Amino acid sequence: MRLFLLLLLLGTQTSQACPGVKTVVSSKGLDYVTNLVTGWVQEKLLTADLPVVSGSIIGVSYALYDMKVVKVDMPQPSVNFEEDTGLRVEFSGLAIAVAGSWRTSFGIIKDGGAFELALFNTDTSSLLQLGRDNQARLSVECLTCDTQIGSVDVSFHGGAGFFIQAFVDLFPGHIKGIIQGNICLVVEDQVKNLEEILAAMHVDYHVDPSLIFRVPLTNAPVVKTSGIEVDLKGVFYSETHPKEPPFPPEVFQLPWKADYMISLGISQYSLNTYAYACLTAGLFQINVTDSMIPPSSPIRLNTSSFGILIPQLPKMFPNMLMELQVFADETPAVSLHMDSFSLVLSVAVKAYAIDNTTARRPLFRLNLKIQFNGKLNIGNVTLMGQMQFENLTLSLASSEIGTFQTKTLESTASWAVKTVFLPKLNAMLQKGFPLPVMKGVTLAGPVLQVKQGFLAVFSDVQIKYPLRTQEEF
């Protein structure tokens, strides 16, 4: 059960009308988790330390202790989505064998020995409601629970005394009532423990030292008989300068694919909040010096070399090194289209001459608009891509050295983008960006579809259980 709820967060305090990220778990995914958890529960039962059970029958006080589960016959439970509510979990025909020690006391008479106890045909049905708490986290509540035990078989070994036979005759019915009354209490306690875990989970995840990915629920989960959808805010923020994006989220509908365990939708809006967070964090700026220019470049960063492009420059500032301050003056814009995407960069370049005192002398500012088109693909849990240069326009924004023609500069800038910047960008895209899935979760046979305004990933999963609830993405 816990694993299924964590899977919904493959996905961290305010909400918004439109989510940036959507996660869907289908009935196929629920069946996979059920199979995984069933085997895990059986293993845990066989190693569980059972508490002492004590009570009194016809004046005889008893205690069962040192108990161990020696055998579990757990048929596959039935776990299904309950529309508009959550999950219905049913166990039918469960059988458990327990061995341990017993002791009794009747006044000054004390006795003891060993015992074996077996429960047969135990049926349990519970209805769990999945919702959204006041901190925009996933919540779970046990609405109903019912348990019926078919029969109890108890064998006592050792002991003597005239009262022991009456105790043995009455004990199976007595212990059956106790166990039957406590199974639902155990279920409710486990659900409460799970709710405490969910309430303590992060809604902010550090994707690197500078950025936070915030994924609180934007609304209560949408539950249908075929699956469940969890909608998350999915917005990136600068760690040091967190600001709400200046553009609104967009509505998108993630298709539900019954043939895949999970579906993940990432909106164009969410991707653009990443770019805005990088901008506000100051990550889109660099100072370029001549030592950073490739040796093969025909243009060097000095006033003499730039005289080819700007004739008056070496006359006004002879034999000086130059420095370029390059920064994004607007948020880079990602647009997702059917089977492709585009990227538009708005870049400013401030040029300086470095005099013999190492002081920077301002020269001019250029504004550039650069467009790329590309394709995306998917690895295991990594989004990758390949881009092509589309267009570049350059204009003179201001100048301390007078006006000059920018056509040759524009051609030079296009050459630099294609031969220097684009290969580095594609190398970064080939390395890829991790998808927002939890550690311990691996995508199996993922399929990526680029839709109008959002990315859709459909996949089966492989899970290493148990997942750690407090680990970063």
C-alpha positions in Angstrom: 0.0 0.0 0.0 2.8 2.4 1.0 4.6 1.6 -2.2 1.6 2.5 -4.4 1.2 5.9 -2.7 4.8 6.6 -3.2 4.6 5.7 -6.9 1.9 8.4 -7.3 4.6 10.9 -6.3 6.9 10.0 -9.2 7.0 12.4 -8.8 6.2 19.1 -3.5 3.0 25.0 -0.8 0.5 27.0 -2.5 -1.7 25.5 -5.2 -2.7 26.7 -8.6 -5.5 26.0 -11.0 -3.4 24.3 -13.7 -0.8 21.7 -12.9 2.6 21.7 -14.5 3.1 17.9 -14.1 0.6 15.0 -14.1 1.1 11.4 -13.1 -1.3 8.6 -13.9 -1.1 5.1 -12.5 -3.2 2.6 -14.4 -4.8 -0.7 -13.2 -1.8 -2.4 -14.7 0.5 -0.4 -12.5 -1.7 -1.1 -9.5 -1.5 -4.8 -10.2 2.3 -4.7 -10.5 2.5 -2.9 -7.1 0.1 -5.4 -5.6 2.2 -8.3 -6.7 5.4 -6.7 -5.4 3.9 -5.8 -2.0 2.3 -9.2 -1.5 5.6 -11.0 -1.7 7.2 -8.3 0.6 4.4 -8.6 3.2 4.8 -12.4 3.3 8.5 -12.0 3.9 7.9 -9.5 6.6 5.3 -11.7 8.4 7.8 -14.6 8.6 10.3 -12.4 10.4 7.9 -10.3 12.4 8.2 -10.1 16.2 4.7 -10.7 17.6 3.6 -9.0 20.8 2.6 -10.9 23.9 -1.1 -11.8 24.0 -2.7 -12.1 27.4 -6.2 -12.3 28.9 -8.4 -14.4 31.1 -10.9 -17.3 30.6 -13.1 -18.8 33.3 -10.8 -17.2 35.9 -7.6 -18.6 34.3 -5.1 -15.9 33.4 -3.0 -16.7 30.4 -0.2 -15.2 28.2 1.0 -16.2 24.8 4.7 -15.2 24.2 7.8 -15.9 22.1 5.5 -16.1 19.1 6.8 -16.5 15.5 4.9 -16.8 12.2 6.0 -20.1 10.8 3.9 -20.3 7.7 1.9 -17.8 5.6 -0.5 -18.8 2.8 -1.5 -15.4 1.3 -3.5 -15.6 -1.9 -3.2 -12.7 -4.2 -5.2 -9.8 -2.7 -7.7 -7.9 -4.7 -6.8 -4.2 -5.0 -8.9 -2.1 -7.2 -9.6 1.6 -7.8 -12.9 2.8 -6.3 -14.2 5.7 -8.4 -14.2 9.1 -6.8 -12.8 7.6 -3.5 -9.5 5.7 -3.7 -8.7 2.0 -3.2 -10.6 -1.1 -2.2 -8.3 -3.7 -0.7 -9.6 -7.3 -0.1 -7.8 -10.4 1.2 -9.7 -13.6 0.9 -8.6 -17.1 2.2 -5.6 -15.9 4.2 -4.1 -18.5 6.4 -1.3 -18.0 9.0 0.4 -20.5 11.3 2.0 -19.3 14.6 4.1 -21.2 17.1 5.1 -20.0 20.6 4.9 -20.6 24.3 2.1 -20.3 26.8 1.7 -19.9 30.5 -1.4 -19.8 32.8 -2.1 -19.0 36.4 -5.1 -20.0 38.5 -4.5 -18.6 42.0 -1.3 -20.2 43.2 -1.4 -22.8 40.4 0.9 -22.0 37.4 1.4 -24.0 34.3 3.0 -23.6 30.8 4.3 -25.1 27.6 4.3 -24.7 23.9 1.5 -24.2 21.4 0.7 -24.0 17.7 -2.1 -21.7 16.4 -3.5 -21.5 12.9 -6.0 -19.1 11.3 -7.9 -20.4 8.3 -10.0 -18.6 5.7 -9.5 -15.1 6.9 -11.2 -12.4 4.8 -10.6 -8.7 5.2 -12.0 -5.8 3.2 -11.1 -2.2 3.6 -11.9 1.0 1.7 -9.2 3.7 1.6 -9.8 7.3 0.6 -7.1 9.2 -1.2 -7.1 13.0 -1.0 -5.2 16.2 -0.6 -4.3 17.6 2.9 -4.1 21.2 3.9 -0.4 21.3 3.0 -1.1 20.1 -0.5 0.3 16.6 0.1 -1.3 13.3 -0.7 -3.4 11.9 2.1 -4.9 8.6 2.9 -7.7 7.6 5.3 -9.4 4.2 6.1 -13.1 4.7 5.6 -14.3 1.2 6.3 -12.9 -2.2 7.4 -14.4 -5.6 7.9 -12.8 -8.9 8.9 -14.1 -12.4 9.1 -12.1 -15.5 10.4 -13.3 -18.9 9.2 -11.8 -21.0 11.9 -9.0 -21.2 14.5 -7.1 -24.3 15.3 -4.9 -24.4 18.5 -2.8 -27.2 19.9 -1.3 -26.9 23.4 1.7 -29.0 24.6 2.7 -29.5 28.2 0.8 -28.5 31.2 -1.3 -30.4 33.7 -4.1 -29.7 36.2 -7.8 -30.2 36.3 -8.6 -26.8 34.8 -6.4 -27.0 31.7 -8.9 -29.0 29.6 -11.7 -26.5 30.1 -9.2 -23.7 29.1 -8.2 -25.6 26.0 -11.8 -26.2 25.0 -12.8 -22.5 25.3 -9.6 -20.9 24.0 -10.1 -21.2 20.2 -13.4 -19.3 20.2 -12.0 -16.8 22.7 -8.8 -16.0 20.7 -10.8 -16.0 17.4 -12.9 -13.1 18.8 -9.8 -11.2 20.0 -8.0 -11.6 16.6 -11.1 -10.7 14.6 -11.6 -7.6 16.6 -8.0 -6.5 16.3 -7.2 -7.0 12.6 -9.1 -3.9 11.5 -7.5 -1.9 14.4 -4.1 -3.0 13.0 -5.2 -2.0 9.4 -6.3 1.4 10.7 -3.1 1.9 12.6 -1.0 1.1 9.6 -3.0 3.6 7.5 -2.4 6.2 10.1 1.3 5.5 10.1 1.2 5.8 6.3 -0.6 9.1 6.6 2.1 10.4 9.0 4.8 9.4 6.4 2.9 11.2 3.6 2.4 14.3 5.8 6.2 14.4 6.4 7.2 14.1 2.8 8.9 16.9 0.9 7.1 19.1 -1.5 10.3 20.9 -2.5 13.2 19.0 -4.1 16.7 20.3 -4.9 17.6 19.5 -8.5 20.9 21.2 -8.0 22.5 23.6 -5.5 20.8 26.6 -7.2 17.3 25.3 -8.0 14.2 23.9 -6.3 11.5 21.8 -7.9 8.2 22.4 -6.1 5.5 19.7 -6.5 2.5 20.1 -4.2 -0.8 18.7 -5.3 -2.9 21.2 -7.1 -6.1 19.3 -6.4 -7.4 16.0 -4.9 -6.4 12.9 -6.9 -8.8 12.0 -9.7 -9.8 8.4 -9.2 -11.6 6.3 -11.9 -12.0 2.5 -12.1 -9.2 2.4 -14.7 -6.6 4.4 -12.8 -5.7 7.5 -10.7 -4.3 10.9 -11.8 -2.3 13.1 -9.5 -1.8 16.7 -10.6 1.3 18.5 -9.3 2.4 22.2 -9.4 5.7 21.3 -11.1 7.4 24.7 -10.9 11.1 25.4 -10.6 12.4 28.2 -8.4 15.7 29.8 -7.7 17.0 28.8 -4.2 18.2 32.3 -3.4 15.6 34.4 -5.3 12.4 32.5 -5.5 9.8 34.3 -7.7 6.6 33.2 -9.3 6.9 32.9 -13.0 5.6 35.9 -14.9 3.7 33.7 -17.3 0.6 31.6 -16.5 0.3 27.8 -16.6 -1.5 26.2 -19.5 -4.2 23.6 -19.5 -3.2 20.2 -20.9 -4.9 16.8 -20.9 -2.6 13.8 -20.4 -3.9 10.7 -22.2 -4.6 7.6 -20.0 -2.9 4.6 -21.5 -4.1 1.3 -20.0 -1.3 -0.7 -21.7 1.3 1.1 -19.5 1.7 1.2 -15.8 2.3 4.9 -15.5 1.9 8.0 -17.7 3.8 11.2 -17.0 3.0 14.6 -18.4 5.3 17.6 -18.3 4.0 20.8 -19.6 5.7 23.4 -21.7 4.9 25.8 -18.8 6.9 23.6 -16.3 9.9 23.5 -18.7 9.8 27.3 -19.0 9.7 27.8 -15.3 13.1 26.0 -15.2 14.4 28.6 -17.6 13.0 31.4 -15.6 14.4 29.9 -12.3 17.9 29.7 -14.0 17.5 33.4 -15.1 16.6 34.6 -11.6 19.4 32.5 -10.1 21.9 34.3 -12.4 22.9 31.1 -14.2 22.5 32.6 -17.7 25.5 34.9 -17.7 29.1 34.5 -18.5 32.2 36.8 -19.1 34.0 35.8 -22.2 37.8 36.5 -22.5 40.2 35.8 -25.4 41.5 32.7 -23.6 38.1 31.1 -24.0 38.0 31.6 -27.8 38.9 28.4 -29.7 42.4 28.6 -31.3 40.9 28.0 -34.7 38.7 31.2 -34.6 39.7 33.8 -37.2 38.5 36.6 -34.8 40.3 37.2 -31.5 39.0 39.2 -28.5 41.1 42.3 -29.0 40.5 45.6 -30.6 42.9 45.0 -33.5 41.1 41.8 -34.6 37.7 43.4 -34.1 38.8 46.2 -36.4 37.7 44.0 -39.3 34.2 44.2 -38.0 34.2 47.7 -36.5 36.7 49.9 -38.2 36.8 52.8 -35.7 37.4 50.5 -32.7 41.2 50.0 -33.0 41.7 53.7 -33.7 39.9 54.7 -30.5 41.3 51.9 -28.4 44.5 50.6 -30.0 46.0 47.2 -29.0 43.7 46.4 -26.2 42.2 43.1 -25.1 38.5 42.9 -25.0 35.9 41.2 -22.7 32.3 40.3 -23.5 29.7 40.1 -20.8 27.0 37.7 -22.2 23.7 37.3 -20.5 20.1 36.4 -21.1 18.0 39.5 -20.9 14.7 37.6 -21.2 13.6 34.1 -20.2 14.5 31.5 -22.8 11.3 30.3 -24.4 10.6 26.6 -25.0 7.7 25.7 -27.3 6.6 22.1 -27.7 5.0 21.1 -31.0 3.8 17.7 -32.4 7.0 15.6 -32.5 9.4 18.5 -32.2 10.3 21.6 -30.1 11.8 25.0 -30.5 14.0 27.2 -28.3 14.3 31.0 -28.6 17.1 32.8 -26.7 17.2 36.5 -26.2 20.8 37.4 -25.4 22.6 40.7 -24.7 26.3 41.2 -25.2 28.2 44.1 -23.6 31.7 44.6 -25.0 34.5 46.2 -23.0 38.1 47.2 -23.8 40.7 46.3 -21.1 43.2 49.1 -20.7 46.7 48.8 -19.3 45.3 49.4 -15.7 43.0 46.4 -16.3 40.0 48.8 -16.1 37.1 48.0 -18.3 36.1 50.6 -20.8 32.5 50.2 -22.1 32.3 50.0 -25.9 28.8 48.9 -27.1 25.9 46.6 -26.4 24.4 44.1 -28.9 21.0 42.4 -28.7 20.7 38.9 -30.3 17.7 36.7 -30.9 18.6 33.1 -31.6 16.3 30.3 -32.7 16.8 26.6 -32.6 14.6 23.6 -33.5 15.1 20.1 -32.2 13.9 16.6 -31.4 13.6 14.9 -28.1 14.1 11.3 -27.1 14.2 9.3 -23.9 16.6 7.0 -22.2 15.9 5.1 -18.9 14.9 8.0 -16.7 16.6 10.7 -18.8 15.2 13.2 -21.3 17.6 13.8 -24.1 17.6 15.8 -27.3 19.3 17.1 -30.4 19.1 20.7 -31.7 19.7 22.5 -35.0 20.4 26.1 -35.6 17.5 28.0 -37.2 18.1 31.7 -37.2 20.0 34.6 -35.6 19.3 38.3 -35.7 21.6 41.0 -34.2 21.0 44.6 -33.5 23.0 47.5 -32.0 21.3 48.5 -28.7 23.8 51.2 -27.6 27.3 52.3 -28.4 30.0 54.5 -26.8 32.1 54.4 -30.0 29.5 55.6 -32.5 27.3 53.7 -34.9 28.6 50.9 -37.1 27.3 48.3 -39.5 26.2 45.0 -37.8 25.7 42.8 -40.9 29.2 41.3 -40.7 28.9 41.0 -36.9 25.7 39.1 -37.4 27.3 36.6 -39.8 30.2 36.2 -37.4 27.8 35.6 -34.4 25.9 33.0 -36.5 29.2 31.2 -37.2 30.1 31.3 -33.5 26.8 29.9 -32.4 26.9 27.0 -35.0 30.5 26.0 -34.4 31.0 26.7 -30.7 27.8 27.1 -28.8 25.6 24.5 -30.6 28.0 21.5 -30.2 28.2 22.3 -26.4 24.4 22.6 -26.2 23.9 19.2 -28.0 26.5 17.6 -25.8 24.5 18.7 -22.8 21.3 17.5 -24.3 22.8 14.1 -25.1 23.9 13.8 -21.5 20.2 14.4 -20.7 18.1 15.7 -17.9 16.6 13.4 -15.2 12.9 12.9 -15.3 11.1 13.5 -12.0 10.9 9.9 -10.7 11.8 8.7 -7.3 15.1 6.9 -6.5 14.5 3.1 -6.7 12.2 3.5 -9.7 13.3 2.5 -13.2 11.3 3.0 -16.3 10.9 -0.1 -18.5 10.3 0.4 -22.2 9.4 4.1 -21.9 7.8 5.8 -24.9 8.1 9.6 -25.4 5.5 11.6 -27.3 5.9 15.3 -27.9 2.5 16.9 -28.0 1.3 20.4 -28.5 2.3 22.2 -25.3 3.5 19.2 -23.3 5.6 16.0 -23.2 4.0 12.7 -22.5 6.0 9.6 -21.2 4.3 6.2 -21.1 6.1 3.4 -19.4 6.1 0.3 -17.3 8.2 0.4 -14.2 10.6 -1.7 -12.2 10.8 -0.8 -8.5 13.4 -1.6 -5.9 11.3 -1.9 -2.7 11.2 -0.4 -0.2 11.6 3.1 -1.5 13.1 5.8 0.8 10.5 8.4 1.3 12.8 11.3 2.1 15.3 11.0 -0.7 15.7 13.6 -3.4 14.5 13.1 -7.0 
